[in-house]
Amino acid sequence: MLCNSNNDSHGVGQDTDAGCRTSECAADKELGGKPAIDSRFLTVVTTILKSGGPLGFYKGYAATFWRDVPFTTMYFPMFAKLRAACFRLADSTGPYTQLWVNLFSGTTVGCIGAVLVTPADVMKTRLQTTTKGQGEKAYKGIMDAIVTIMKHEGPTAFFKGGACRAMVIGPVYGIAQLVYFIGIGEYLLGVDKTN
C-alpha cells in the first residue's frame, strides 16, 4: 500500500484522509489499497516510451556491452590463474581448501574486474538515467558521454562508485564460484556429478 498515515510532510501535496501524496492515495483507493503494479514502474516505462519509443529500452546497450564483455573476458582467465596459484600455496587440496580457494579467488577477481570496467558502467548509468538532476546533461551516445565527462569532471569521474561496485560484484562472483563448486545447481537438477 502506498498510503502512509504516519507521513510527516506537514500537509504539502497530501490527501487529507490518509496523510500521503494525492497521486499515490488515488492509486491505492482505486485498487482497494493493493496496487497491482507500482505506479513508479509505470512512470518509468511511460517516460522511456515517450522519450525514445520502444528502442528507448535499449539505450545504453553498447555501453553495457563494453562493460560486460571485457569483464567476462578477463574474469575467467584471471580466476583460473589465481585459483591455481592459491592451490600451489595451500598445504592441502581437501574439500574445505577447495571451497575457500574458490570463494577467495572468485571474490578477489570479481573485485578487480568490477573496478577495471567501472568507466563503462559510469557511461552506461549516465546514458540510461531517465530523470536528470539540476545541471545534468543528457548524453547523445558513448562518445558524447566520454568527452563531456572528461571535459567537465575529469578522468576520476569514470571511477565514481568503483569501490562500491567492487564490494557488491566481488562477493557475488565469489559466492557464484562457491555455489558452482558445491554443485547446488547439479543437485537441484538431479545431475550426477560423478560422471
MDTraj code that builds the backbone (N, CA, C; nanometers):
import mdtraj as md
import numpy as np

residues = "MET LEU CYS ASN SER ASN ASN ASP SER HIS GLY VAL GLY GLN ASP THR ASP ALA GLY CYS ARG THR SER GLU CYS ALA ALA ASP LYS GLU LEU GLY GLY LYS PRO ALA ILE ASP SER ARG PHE LEU THR VAL VAL THR THR ILE LEU LYS SER GLY GLY PRO LEU GLY PHE TYR LYS GLY TYR ALA ALA THR PHE TRP ARG ASP VAL PRO PHE THR THR MET TYR PHE PRO MET PHE ALA LYS LEU ARG ALA ALA CYS PHE ARG LEU ALA ASP SER THR GLY PRO TYR THR GLN LEU TRP VAL ASN LEU PHE SER GLY THR THR VAL GLY CYS ILE GLY ALA VAL LEU VAL THR PRO ALA ASP VAL MET LYS THR ARG LEU GLN THR THR THR LYS GLY GLN GLY GLU LYS ALA TYR LYS GLY ILE MET ASP ALA ILE VAL THR ILE MET LYS HIS GLU GLY PRO THR ALA PHE PHE LYS GLY GLY ALA CYS ARG ALA MET VAL ILE GLY PRO VAL TYR GLY ILE ALA GLN LEU VAL TYR PHE ILE GLY ILE GLY GLU TYR LEU LEU GLY VAL ASP LYS THR ASN".split()
xyz = np.array([
    [0.0840, -0.1170, 0.0000],
    [0.0000, 0.0000, 0.0000],
    [0.0883, 0.1228, 0.0000],
    [0.0562, 0.2185, -0.0844],
    [0.1377, 0.3378, -0.0975],
    [0.1061, 0.4426, 0.0073],
    [-0.0182, 0.4464, 0.0576],
    [-0.0563, 0.5482, 0.1565],
    [0.0059, 0.5178, 0.2909],
    [0.0468, 0.6223, 0.3589],
    [0.1089, 0.6078, 0.4892],
    [0.0527, 0.7161, 0.5786],
    [-0.0271, 0.6778, 0.6749],
    [-0.0902, 0.7772, 0.7607],
    [0.0091, 0.8428, 0.8551],
    [0.1288, 0.7898, 0.8654],
    [0.2301, 0.8486, 0.9523],
    [0.3217, 0.9443, 0.8781],
    [0.2894, 0.9782, 0.7535],
    [0.3720, 1.0694, 0.6747],
    [0.3747, 1.2052, 0.7427],
    [0.4916, 1.2629, 0.7574],
    [0.5066, 1.3884, 0.8296],
    [0.5570, 1.4983, 0.7377],
    [0.4813, 1.5246, 0.6284],
    [0.5267, 1.6298, 0.5375],
    [0.4425, 1.7554, 0.5520],
    [0.3725, 1.7703, 0.6651],
    [0.3015, 1.8913, 0.7024],
    [0.1966, 1.9332, 0.6000],
    [0.1283, 1.8359, 0.5405],
    [0.0143, 1.8659, 0.4556],
    [0.0448, 1.9075, 0.3141],
    [0.1695, 1.9175, 0.2756],
    [0.2030, 1.9623, 0.1408],
    [0.1763, 1.8489, 0.0432],
    [0.0844, 1.8708, -0.0534],
    [0.0540, 1.7722, -0.1557],
    [-0.0032, 1.6432, -0.0999],
    [-0.0820, 1.6538, 0.0097],
    [-0.1332, 1.5341, 0.0739],
    [-0.2825, 1.5194, 0.0534],
    [-0.3271, 1.3949, 0.0591],
    [-0.4679, 1.3631, 0.0677],
    [-0.5029, 1.3818, 0.2144],
    [-0.6084, 1.4558, 0.2459],
    [-0.6376, 1.4873, 0.3857],
    [-0.6791, 1.3651, 0.4655],
    [-0.7320, 1.2603, 0.3991],
    [-0.7748, 1.1413, 0.4727],
    [-0.6575, 1.0578, 0.5206],
    [-0.5585, 1.0371, 0.4348],
    [-0.4556, 0.9382, 0.4665],
    [-0.3207, 0.9975, 0.5002],
    [-0.2957, 1.1215, 0.4692],
    [-0.1667, 1.1806, 0.5002],
    [-0.0574, 1.1343, 0.4076],
    [-0.0838, 1.1293, 0.2768],
    [0.0190, 1.0930, 0.1813],
    [-0.0048, 1.1688, 0.0522],
    [0.0870, 1.1535, -0.0419],
    [0.0730, 1.2264, -0.1672],
    [-0.0542, 1.1834, -0.2386],
    [-0.1246, 1.2778, -0.2957],
    [-0.2541, 1.2550, -0.3564],
    [-0.2501, 1.1487, -0.4663],
    [-0.1526, 1.1535, -0.5554],
    [-0.1484, 1.0574, -0.6657],
    [-0.1316, 0.9147, -0.6150],
    [-0.0539, 0.8977, -0.5085],
    [-0.0357, 0.7642, -0.4536],
    [-0.1639, 0.7149, -0.3886],
    [-0.2314, 0.8046, -0.3147],
    [-0.3550, 0.7656, -0.2475],
    [-0.4625, 0.7310, -0.3477],
    [-0.4696, 0.8061, -0.4565],
    [-0.5697, 0.7777, -0.5589],
    [-0.5476, 0.6388, -0.6168],
    [-0.4235, 0.6038, -0.6411],
    [-0.3930, 0.4711, -0.6945],
    [-0.4315, 0.3631, -0.5939],
    [-0.4054, 0.3870, -0.4659],
    [-0.4411, 0.2905, -0.3625],
    [-0.5917, 0.2730, -0.3528],
    [-0.6667, 0.3843, -0.3536],
    [-0.8116, 0.3778, -0.3390],
    [-0.8752, 0.3066, -0.4565],
    [-0.8231, 0.3295, -0.5775],
    [-0.8796, 0.2666, -0.6961],
    [-0.8628, 0.1157, -0.6915],
    [-0.7587, 0.0677, -0.6329],
    [-0.7297, -0.0753, -0.6331],
    [-0.7517, -0.1394, -0.4967],
    [-0.8294, -0.0736, -0.4112],
    [-0.8596, -0.1311, -0.2811],
    [-0.7404, -0.1388, -0.1881],
    [-0.6458, -0.0464, -0.2001],
    [-0.5301, -0.0427, -0.1116],
    [-0.4156, -0.1322, -0.1549],
    [-0.4332, -0.2106, -0.2614],
    [-0.3277, -0.3008, -0.3089],
    [-0.3005, -0.2721, -0.4561],
    [-0.2029, -0.1853, -0.4854],
    [-0.1754, -0.1559, -0.6262],
    [-0.1253, -0.2797, -0.6995],
    [-0.1842, -0.3040, -0.8178],
    [-0.1447, -0.4192, -0.8980],
    [-0.0025, -0.4016, -0.9502],
    [0.0296, -0.2821, -0.9974],
    [0.1634, -0.2503, -1.0464],
    [0.2034, -0.1192, -0.9812],
    [0.3228, -0.1138, -0.9284],
    [0.3726, 0.0075, -0.8645],
    [0.3680, 0.1235, -0.9631],
    [0.3119, 0.2342, -0.9214],
    [0.2967, 0.3498, -1.0103],
    [0.4325, 0.4037, -1.0563],
    [0.5363, 0.3862, -0.9769],
    [0.6685, 0.4329, -1.0174],
    [0.7196, 0.3537, -1.1371],
    [0.6894, 0.2243, -1.1406],
    [0.7281, 0.1409, -1.2537],
    [0.6600, 0.1915, -1.3805],
    [0.5315, 0.2167, -1.3719],
    [0.4576, 0.2665, -1.4882],
    [0.5086, 0.4029, -1.5324],
    [0.5469, 0.4870, -1.4370],
    [0.6015, 0.6182, -1.4699],
    [0.7314, 0.6042, -1.5470],
    [0.8184, 0.5157, -1.5042],
    [0.9463, 0.4941, -1.5726],
    [0.9222, 0.4393, -1.7129],
    [0.8354, 0.3400, -1.7255],
    [0.8064, 0.2816, -1.8564],
    [0.7496, 0.3875, -1.9500],
    [0.6550, 0.4665, -1.9007],
    [0.5943, 0.5724, -1.9818],
    [0.6973, 0.6759, -2.0234],
    [0.7838, 0.7160, -1.9313],
    [0.8879, 0.8146, -1.9619],
    [0.9808, 0.7626, -2.0710],
    [1.0218, 0.6375, -2.0602],
    [1.1111, 0.5790, -2.1613],
    [1.0418, 0.5731, -2.2966],
    [0.9163, 0.5299, -2.2985],
    [0.8433, 0.5202, -2.4251],
    [0.8228, 0.6566, -2.4894],
    [0.7928, 0.7584, -2.4086],
    [0.7718, 0.8930, -2.4626],
    [0.9012, 0.9524, -2.5180],
    [1.0116, 0.9300, -2.4497],
    [1.1370, 0.9939, -2.4915],
    [1.2089, 0.9189, -2.6025],
    [1.1976, 0.7857, -2.6066],
    [1.2751, 0.7118, -2.7061],
    [1.1991, 0.6044, -2.7800],
    [1.0693, 0.5919, -2.7537],
    [0.9926, 0.4864, -2.8163],
    [1.0393, 0.3506, -2.7655],
    [0.9990, 0.2422, -2.8323],
    [1.0409, 0.1088, -2.7878],
    [1.1932, 0.0913, -2.7850],
    [1.2643, 0.1600, -2.8743],
    [1.4106, 0.1494, -2.8744],
    [1.4736, 0.2166, -2.7521],
    [1.3966, 0.3000, -2.6826],
    [1.4458, 0.3645, -2.5610],
    [1.4852, 0.2651, -2.4534],
    [1.4256, 0.1445, -2.4577],
    [1.4606, 0.0414, -2.3598],
    [1.6005, -0.0142, -2.3841],
    [1.6555, 0.0126, -2.5009],
    [1.7894, -0.0365, -2.5357],
    [1.8947, 0.0733, -2.5278],
    [1.8589, 0.1881, -2.4740],
    [1.9544, 0.2972, -2.4589],
    [2.0652, 0.2525, -2.3630],
    [2.1876, 0.2732, -2.4034],
    [2.2994, 0.2301, -2.3204],
    [2.3402, 0.0861, -2.3469],
    [2.2810, 0.0235, -2.4474],
    [2.3147, -0.1157, -2.4787],
    [2.4632, -0.1309, -2.5115],
    [2.5156, -0.0410, -2.5929],
    [2.6570, -0.0512, -2.6319],
    [2.7486, -0.0348, -2.5102],
    [2.7151, 0.0587, -2.4222],
    [2.7968, 0.0777, -2.3014],
    [2.7887, -0.0455, -2.2111],
    [2.6722, -0.1079, -2.2060],
    [2.6577, -0.2305, -2.1280],
    [2.7452, -0.3407, -2.1883],
    [2.7464, -0.3485, -2.3202],
    [2.8317, -0.4441, -2.3906],
    [2.9784, -0.4207, -2.3535],
    [3.0212, -0.2917, -2.3555],
    [3.1605, -0.2595, -2.3261],
    [3.1955, -0.2770, -2.1783],
    [3.0950, -0.2938, -2.0944],
    [3.1207, -0.3263, -1.9541],
    [3.1257, -0.4774, -1.9351],
    [3.0268, -0.5477, -1.9877],
    [3.0109, -0.6901, -1.9580],
    [3.1079, -0.7816, -2.0332],
    [3.1331, -0.7533, -2.1599],
    [3.2207, -0.8412, -2.2377],
    [3.3651, -0.8370, -2.1859],
    [3.4242, -0.7187, -2.1657],
    [3.5607, -0.7185, -2.1099],
    [3.5669, -0.7799, -1.9695],
    [3.4635, -0.7558, -1.8882],
    [3.4628, -0.8139, -1.7538],
    [3.4684, -0.9662, -1.7632],
    [3.3807, -1.0236, -1.8437],
    [3.3753, -1.1694, -1.8573],
    [3.5032, -1.2235, -1.9196],
    [3.5555, -1.1507, -2.0179],
    [3.6775, -1.1939, -2.0859],
    [3.7962, -1.1984, -1.9909],
    [3.8035, -1.1045, -1.8987],
    [3.9167, -1.1055, -1.8050],
    [3.8880, -1.1885, -1.6801],
    [3.7612, -1.2017, -1.6416],
    [3.7287, -1.2691, -1.5158],
    [3.7720, -1.4156, -1.5154],
    [3.7285, -1.4920, -1.6137],
    [3.7521, -1.6359, -1.6083],
    [3.8992, -1.6744, -1.6186],
    [3.9779, -1.6158, -1.7074],
    [4.1216, -1.6497, -1.7065],
    [4.1913, -1.6060, -1.5769],
    [4.1564, -1.4863, -1.5261],
    [4.2170, -1.4399, -1.4012],
    [4.1775, -1.5313, -1.2851],
    [4.0516, -1.5740, -1.2837],
    [4.0043, -1.6649, -1.1791],
    [4.0834, -1.7953, -1.1833],
    [4.0993, -1.8508, -1.3019],
    [4.1721, -1.9776, -1.3168],
    [4.3169, -1.9636, -1.2707],
    [4.3825, -1.8522, -1.3071],
    [4.5228, -1.8309, -1.2673],
    [4.5358, -1.8141, -1.1161],
    [4.4487, -1.7311, -1.0562],
    [4.4562, -1.7085, -0.9117],
    [4.4223, -1.8359, -0.8353],
    [4.3239, -1.9090, -0.8820],
    [4.2853, -2.0348, -0.8183],
    [4.4024, -2.1340, -0.8217],
    [4.4678, -2.1446, -0.9360],
    [4.5835, -2.2345, -0.9478],
    [4.6964, -2.1901, -0.8553],
    [4.7210, -2.0593, -0.8466],
    [4.8265, -2.0069, -0.7591],
    [4.7939, -2.0356, -0.6127],
    [4.6679, -2.0211, -0.5754],
    [4.6273, -2.0491, -0.4372],
    [4.6468, -2.1959, -0.4027],
    [4.6145, -2.2847, -0.4969],
    [4.6340, -2.4277, -0.4713],
    [4.7812, -2.4628, -0.4580],
    [4.8667, -2.3936, -0.5327],
    [5.0114, -2.4179, -0.5190],
    [5.0603, -2.3762, -0.3810],
    [5.0006, -2.2703, -0.3259],
    [5.0404, -2.2209, -0.1942],
    [4.9758, -2.2987, -0.0798],
    [4.8618, -2.3598, -0.1050],
    [4.7899, -2.4311, 0.0010],
    [4.8645, -2.5590, 0.0386],
    [4.8528, -2.5972, 0.1652],
    [4.9211, -2.7184, 0.2094],
    [4.8338, -2.8431, 0.1947],
    [4.7092, -2.8250, 0.1506],
    [4.6236, -2.9413, 0.1246],
    [4.5278, -2.9081, 0.0108],
    [4.4680, -3.0109, -0.0441],
    [4.3704, -2.9898, -0.1510],
    [4.2367, -3.0527, -0.1138],
    [4.2094, -3.0626, 0.0151],
    [4.0831, -3.1195, 0.0623],
    [3.9645, -3.0319, 0.0240],
    [3.8445, -3.0808, 0.0530],
    [3.7239, -3.0075, 0.0121],
    [3.7128, -2.8684, 0.0747],
    [3.7570, -2.8534, 0.2007],
    [3.7491, -2.7211, 0.2631],
    [3.8474, -2.6240, 0.1990],
    [3.9642, -2.6722, 0.1665],
    [4.0619, -2.5880, 0.0983],
    [4.0052, -2.5447, -0.0369],
    [3.9474, -2.6387, -0.1120],
    [3.8888, -2.6055, -0.2417],
    [3.7754, -2.5043, -0.2275],
    [3.6947, -2.5241, -0.1254],
    [3.5829, -2.4324, -0.1005],
    [3.6339, -2.2899, -0.0783],
    [3.7296, -2.2743, 0.0113],
    [3.7812, -2.1409, 0.0438],
    [3.8611, -2.0801, -0.0718],
    [3.9344, -2.1619, -0.1442],
    [4.0102, -2.1117, -0.2590],
    [3.9153, -2.0590, -0.3663],
    [3.8077, -2.1322, -0.3928],
    [3.7098, -2.0863, -0.4919],
    [3.6432, -1.9561, -0.4475],
    [3.6046, -1.9497, -0.3210],
    [3.5415, -1.8285, -0.2687],
    [3.6373, -1.7103, -0.2752],
    [3.7602, -1.7297, -0.2279],
    [3.8603, -1.6228, -0.2285],
    [3.8934, -1.5770, -0.3701],
    [3.9187, -1.6722, -0.4606],
    [3.9570, -1.6385, -0.5975],
    [3.8434, -1.5671, -0.6700],
    [3.7217, -1.6178, -0.6558],
    [3.6075, -1.5547, -0.7213],
    [3.5826, -1.4138, -0.6709],
    [3.5923, -1.3956, -0.5384],
    [3.5704, -1.2634, -0.4795],
    [3.6799, -1.1651, -0.5202],
    [3.8046, -1.2077, -0.5118],
    [3.9171, -1.1200, -0.5445],
    [3.9127, -1.0752, -0.6902],
    [3.8962, -1.1708, -0.7797],
    [3.8951, -1.1381, -0.9223],
    [3.7688, -1.0584, -0.9576],
    [3.6565, -1.0886, -0.8914],
    [3.5347, -1.0102, -0.9133],
    [3.5538, -0.8646, -0.8757],
    [3.6226, -0.8401, -0.7631],
    [3.6513, -0.7017, -0.7202],
    [3.7409, -0.6306, -0.8209],
    [3.8464, -0.6974, -0.8636],
    [3.9403, -0.6367, -0.9590],
    [3.8694, -0.6063, -1.0905],
    [3.7949, -0.7026, -1.1423],
    [3.7232, -0.6832, -1.2677],
    [3.6199, -0.5721, -1.2589],
    [3.5491, -0.5662, -1.1463],
    [3.4469, -0.4620, -1.1285],
    [3.5084, -0.3229, -1.1345],
    [3.6223, -0.3049, -1.0696],
    [3.6884, -0.1738, -1.0714],
    [3.7405, -0.1415, -1.2117],
    [3.7969, -0.2397, -1.2793],
    [3.8532, -0.2147, -1.4122],
    [3.7483, -0.1741, -1.5156],
    [3.6258, -0.2236, -1.5022],
    [3.5228, -0.1882, -1.6008],
    [3.4285, -0.0792, -1.5500],
    [3.4614, -0.0175, -1.4381],
    [3.3776, 0.0901, -1.3844],
    [3.3572, 0.2047, -1.4828],
    [3.4581, 0.2471, -1.5606],
    [3.4307, 0.3546, -1.6568],
    [3.3147, 0.3229, -1.7522],
    [3.3069, 0.2008, -1.7994],
    [3.1954, 0.1632, -1.8872],
    [3.0640, 0.1622, -1.8102],
    [3.0686, 0.1239, -1.6822],
    [2.9478, 0.1255, -1.6014],
    [2.8998, 0.2675, -1.5766],
    [2.9920, 0.3592, -1.5548],
    [2.9558, 0.5001, -1.5356],
    [2.8860, 0.5526, -1.6612],
    [2.9437, 0.5238, -1.7774],
    [2.8817, 0.5692, -1.9027],
    [2.7442, 0.5061, -1.9208],
    [2.7318, 0.3769, -1.8955],
    [2.6035, 0.3077, -1.9097],
    [2.4989, 0.3699, -1.8198],
    [2.5348, 0.3936, -1.6949],
    [2.4406, 0.4507, -1.5996],
    [2.3982, 0.5907, -1.6410],
    [2.4925, 0.6699, -1.6848],
    [2.4586, 0.8068, -1.7258],
    [2.3717, 0.8082, -1.8505],
    [2.3975, 0.7167, -1.9420],
    [2.3158, 0.7092, -2.0636],
    [2.1745, 0.6609, -2.0328],
    [2.1597, 0.5732, -1.9362],
    [2.0301, 0.5130, -1.9088],
    [1.9471, 0.5887, -1.8059],
    [2.0027, 0.6866, -1.7401],
    [1.9278, 0.7615, -1.6398],
    [1.8183, 0.8420, -1.7080],
    [1.6930, 0.8186, -1.6671],
    [1.5807, 0.8881, -1.7311],
    [1.5549, 1.0251, -1.6702],
    [1.5743, 1.0392, -1.5403],
    [1.5495, 1.1669, -1.4739],
    [1.6826, 1.2311, -1.4413],
    [1.7076, 1.3443, -1.5011],
    [1.8333, 1.4148, -1.4787],
    [1.8170, 1.5131, -1.3638],
    [1.9218, 1.5306, -1.2873],
    [1.9225, 1.6289, -1.1812],
    [1.9490, 1.7670, -1.2387],
    [1.9364, 1.8662, -1.1544],
    [1.9585, 2.0036, -1.1988],
    [2.1029, 2.0191, -1.2466],
    [2.1205, 2.0686, -1.3673],
    [2.2528, 2.0898, -1.4234],
    [2.3123, 1.9678, -1.4915],
    [2.2438, 1.8537, -1.4859],
    [2.2947, 1.7339, -1.5525],
    [2.2574, 1.7369, -1.7000],
    [2.3463, 1.6842, -1.7800],
    [2.3289, 1.6854, -1.9252],
    [2.2817, 1.5492, -1.9739],
    [2.1957, 1.5509, -2.0756],
    [2.1568, 1.4256, -2.1418],
    [2.2621, 1.3985, -2.2494],
    [2.3147, 1.2783, -2.2513],
    [2.4202, 1.2436, -2.3460],
    [2.3594, 1.1850, -2.4721],
    [2.4251, 1.2118, -2.5841],
    [2.3768, 1.1634, -2.7135],
    [2.4264, 1.0238, -2.7456],
    [2.5306, 0.9800, -2.6811],
    [2.5879, 0.8482, -2.7052],
    [2.7139, 0.8306, -2.6232],
    [2.7819, 0.7198, -2.6473],
    [2.9019, 0.6879, -2.5691],
    [3.0105, 0.7936, -2.5852],
    [3.0386, 0.8305, -2.7093],
    [3.1469, 0.9287, -2.7320],
    [3.1131, 1.0637, -2.6693],
    [2.9867, 1.1055, -2.6804],
    [2.9451, 1.2309, -2.6176],
    [2.9615, 1.2213, -2.4663],
    [2.9263, 1.1074, -2.4085],
    [2.9415, 1.0885, -2.2639],
    [3.0885, 1.0943, -2.2236],
    [3.1743, 1.0263, -2.2990],
    [3.3181, 1.0258, -2.2672],
    [3.3741, 1.1671, -2.2705],
    [3.3471, 1.2377, -2.3798],
    [3.4016, 1.3727, -2.3970],
    [3.3471, 1.4669, -2.2895],
    [3.2166, 1.4622, -2.2655],
    [3.1551, 1.5538, -2.1682],
    [3.2039, 1.5253, -2.0268],
    [3.2089, 1.4001, -1.9890],
    [3.2550, 1.3649, -1.8536],
    [3.4004, 1.4066, -1.8357],
    [3.4833, 1.3780, -1.9343],
    [3.6251, 1.4142, -1.9262],
    [3.6420, 1.5660, -1.9165],
    [3.5661, 1.6387, -1.9962],
    [3.5781, 1.7851, -2.0002],
    [3.5310, 1.8504, -1.8706],
    [3.4172, 1.8058, -1.8177],
    [3.3571, 1.8737, -1.7029],
    [3.3943, 1.8149, -1.5674],
    [3.4333, 1.6851, -1.5645],
    [3.4590, 1.6221, -1.4353],
    [3.5981, 1.5619, -1.4220],
    [3.6649, 1.5413, -1.5336],
    [3.7988, 1.4845, -1.5296],
    [3.7960, 1.3324, -1.5305],
    [3.9151, 1.2726, -1.5434],
    [3.9231, 1.1270, -1.5570],
    [3.8789, 1.0489, -1.4329],
    [3.8885, 1.1088, -1.3156],
    [3.8486, 1.0351, -1.1944],
    [3.6979, 1.0095, -1.1910],
    [3.6200, 1.0870, -1.2651],
    [3.4748, 1.0670, -1.2678],
    [3.4381, 0.9310, -1.3250],
    [3.5244, 0.8759, -1.4093],
    [3.4967, 0.7454, -1.4690],
    [3.5068, 0.6326, -1.3667],
    [3.5635, 0.6605, -1.2497],
    [3.5769, 0.5578, -1.1474],
    [3.4866, 0.5830, -1.0270],
    [3.3900, 0.6766, -1.0435],
    [3.2948, 0.7013, -0.9346],
    [3.2153, 0.5744, -0.9083],
    [3.2093, 0.5349, -0.7851],
    [3.1352, 0.4155, -0.7479],
    [3.2133, 0.2868, -0.7650],
    [3.3395, 0.2967, -0.8037],
    [3.4203, 0.1768, -0.8256],
    [3.4344, 0.0913, -0.7006],
    [3.4581, 0.1546, -0.5870],
    [3.4730, 0.0790, -0.4622],
    [3.3416, 0.0107, -0.4247],
    [3.2317, 0.0817, -0.4442],
    [3.1007, 0.0225, -0.4139],
    [3.0719, -0.0956, -0.5058],
    [3.1056, -0.0816, -0.6326],
    [3.0859, -0.1918, -0.7275],
    [3.1699, -0.3118, -0.6860],
    [3.2932, -0.2863, -0.6440],
    [3.3808, -0.3955, -0.6011],
    [3.3225, -0.4668, -0.4788],
    [3.2656, -0.3899, -0.3854],
    [3.2083, -0.4501, -0.2648],
    [3.0846, -0.5340, -0.2952],
    [3.0174, -0.5061, -0.4055],
    [2.8989, -0.5833, -0.4427],
    [2.9347, -0.6964, -0.5390],
    [3.0031, -0.6627, -0.6473],
    [3.0318, -0.7600, -0.7536],
    [3.1285, -0.8686, -0.7059],
    [3.2297, -0.8316, -0.6302],
    [3.3271, -0.9298, -0.5827],
    [3.2623, -1.0446, -0.5067],
    [3.1904, -1.0157, -0.3990],
    [3.1259, -1.1248, -0.3252],
    [3.0243, -1.2038, -0.4088],
    [2.9548, -1.1362, -0.4999],
    [2.8581, -1.2076, -0.5853],
    [2.9294, -1.3151, -0.6670],
    [3.0425, -1.2792, -0.7256],
    [3.1166, -1.3768, -0.8063],
    [3.1858, -1.4812, -0.7195],
    [3.2278, -1.4441, -0.6002],
    [3.2845, -1.5425, -0.5084],
    [3.1798, -1.6453, -0.4673],
    [3.0606, -1.5973, -0.4350],
    [2.9515, -1.6876, -0.3976],
    [2.9116, -1.7746, -0.5166],
    [2.9107, -1.7159, -0.6365],
    [2.8769, -1.7942, -0.7567],
    [2.9761, -1.9091, -0.7758],
    [3.1042, -1.8817, -0.7561],
    [3.2054, -1.9881, -0.7699],
    [3.1885, -2.0932, -0.6600],
    [3.1536, -2.0478, -0.5417],
    [3.1310, -2.1390, -0.4301],
    [3.0119, -2.2306, -0.4599],
    [2.9020, -2.1722, -0.5081],
    [2.7824, -2.2497, -0.5424],
    [2.8143, -2.3489, -0.6536],
    [2.8930, -2.3044, -0.7509],
    [2.9326, -2.3942, -0.8593],
    [3.0166, -2.5105, -0.8059],
    [3.1113, -2.4779, -0.7171],
    [3.1980, -2.5818, -0.6612],
    [3.1172, -2.6831, -0.5797],
    [3.0271, -2.6344, -0.4979],
    [2.9468, -2.7230, -0.4136],
    [2.8553, -2.8100, -0.4996],
    [2.8102, -2.7567, -0.6130],
    [2.7245, -2.8341, -0.7028],
    [2.5768, -2.8222, -0.6731],
    [2.5356, -2.7082, -0.6220],
    [2.3940, -2.6885, -0.5883],
    [2.3054, -2.7012, -0.7125],
    [2.3498, -2.6421, -0.8239],
    [2.2707, -2.6496, -0.9474],
    [2.2521, -2.7929, -0.9935],
    [2.3590, -2.8703, -0.9922],
    [2.3505, -3.0098, -1.0331],
    [2.2585, -3.0879, -0.9401],
    [2.2668, -3.0588, -0.8107],
    [2.1822, -3.1264, -0.7134],
    [2.0347, -3.0969, -0.7406],
    [2.0035, -2.9682, -0.7604],
    [1.8644, -2.9297, -0.7860],
    [1.8105, -2.9892, -0.9148],
    [1.8986, -3.0043, -1.0157],
    [1.8564, -3.0600, -1.1433],
    [1.8655, -3.2134, -1.1468],
    [1.9207, -3.2714, -1.0412],
    [1.9335, -3.4161, -1.0358],
    [2.0448, -3.4710, -1.1248],
    [2.1458, -3.3896, -1.1525],
    [2.2573, -3.4312, -1.2365],
    [2.3616, -3.5008, -1.1505],
    [2.4095, -3.6146, -1.1953],
    [2.5111, -3.6880, -1.1229],
    [2.6484, -3.6282, -1.1539],
    [2.7173, -3.5735, -1.0539],
    [2.8480, -3.5093, -1.0731],
    [2.9628, -3.6089, -1.0862],
    [2.9390, -3.7346, -1.0586],
    [3.0480, -3.8307, -1.0603],
    [3.0899, -3.8691, -1.2016],
    [3.0046, -3.8472, -1.3002],
    [3.0375, -3.8824, -1.4402],
    [3.1140, -3.7725, -1.5081],
])
top = md.Topology()
chain = top.add_chain()
for i, resn in enumerate(residues, 1):
    res = top.add_residue(resn, chain, resSeq=i)
    for name in ("N", "CA", "C"):
        top.add_atom(name, md.element.get_by_symbol(name[0]), res)
traj = md.Trajectory(xyz[None], top)
